Amino acid sequence: MEIARVTMIPPVFTLPAPAKLNLFLHITGRRDDGYHNLQTLFQLLNIGDELDFYTTANPEAKVYENGLSLSCSNPALESKDNLVFRAAQHLQNQIQKNGSNTQSISAHIHLKKKLPFGGGIGGGSSDAATTLLGLNHLWDAKQSEGELANIGQQLGADIPVFIRGKTAFAEGIGEKLTPVTLEEKWYVVIAPNCHVSTPQIFSHKDLTRDTPVIKVAASLERDTKNDCETLVKTLYPDVNEALKWLSKFGQSRMTGTGSCVFLPCVSEEKAVEVLSMKPSKFNGFIAKGVNQSPLHEQLLSHYATGV
């Protein structure tokens, strides 16, 4: 197939799309527009998906439109609804509004999917952020981080934190970010074999929506929780089972609306030890929390070399 010939050519560059954990998630109220006000602590991780960027689109790709094409290591994700493709379209439209030469705004993107789908660890949102930052570099579009974050926010509330590239305390719907520096711990992340529906959780009548607002400093010092966890455990027994197993080794918690759950560890060796005892019915991995996104570190290298 044509797509195979295209992806065999070395990409112009490859960029990571790092995962994240919500170390806590408080729902502080429901807005008139249907969204929820929340407070959360986004912890970026040192692992994630990867995206290859090519300067030429492939008209033979399953997903192709207006000089953009997408392929994926998981064919089930090859869709025009994929956040990667939608992010590329949004940036392309923005450049066209600015009057740039549309003949040069072409690209093929190949998504190498490594993170579990629908796990609450930011896979799709991070993929979209990497797309925006990568194409901004590929096309020399000169969009600022703020402009890219605004584009990203139209697609998903979690995208701005990946655009900004720093572990952060978040408020609003997740777009108001205050960078924080955390101890770079290791985490065991367990992925139950289920996909939690975020719309289902946020629309459910039993979701806690009145947790008191706290300050950034308090979020680092006092006990916190995930307001979605109790409801998800009731609706998704596999998540409850994963949390129970992981709690044998310390204070486990669910990230986002699930389904992934995590355990902070004092060392990489301890994380490896815990993961080695994982029940076979669950998938899982270990990762290190980082304060600076691996994506941004790599982009700085590309800008410095002109690649």
C-alpha positions, 0 to 999 in steps of 0.5 A: 500500500502507498501508506507503507511506502510513505512511512518507510521513508524516514520522518523529518522528526519524531516527537514524544507525546508524554502521559500524565497523572491527575494526582488529585481531582476535585470537582468544585461546581457545575457551570452554566455551559455544562462543563465543570469547574475543577482543581487538579494537579497534573503530573507529567510522565517520562513515557508516552506515545510517539508521532512521526512528522512528514512534509508530504501528505499521502492521498492514499491514506485512510485519513486524508483531507486538504493536504493532511493525512494520518496513519496509526499503529492501531488502525482502529484509531485511523479516523478523521475524529482522531484528535491528532487529525482534528488538531492538525486541521485547526492549526491549518485553518488558523494559518490560512486565516493569517493569510499564509501560503496554503500550498506549503501547509501539508503533512503526513503524521504517523501515530505510534500508540503506546498508551492505553486508550481511554485510561485517563492518562492524557493519551489523546490530549497529549497526541493533539498537543504534540501535533500542534507543537510539531506542525508549528515547527514543521510549517514554521507557523510562528504560533506562540504557546498561548495561541496553540493552547487556545487552539488546543482548548477548543478540542479538549480541556487537558490539551493546554497542560501538554502545550505548556509542558510543565507539571502544573496545578490546574483550575477552571475546566483545566486550562488555568495553569500554575506550574509547580515543581514536585519531587520526581517520584516513580509510579506504578500505573495499572490499566484495567481492561475497561474504558471509562466514559468521561461524559458518563461520569461527569453527567452522572447524578451521583458525582460529587460536585461541591468540594471546597476550593483550595489554594495551590500550596494547600494542594501540596500539603493537605489530604486530597482525593479524586472526586470521580473515584467512588462513582467509577469504582461502583460503575466499573468493577475492574477499576475497583479491583485494580485499586484494591490490589494496588492499595496493598503496597501503599496509597493508590488512586485513580487518575482523571475519570479512569480507568488507570490507577497509580501508586507512587513509589520511593524508587524505580526498584520498588516500582519494578518490584510492585509491577512484577506482582501484577495480576495477569488480567491487568496491563501496566507500566512504570514511569517517572514523574517529571516537571518538564515535558520530554516533548519540550526538551526535544523541541528545543533540540530541533529548534537549536539544530534547525531540523 
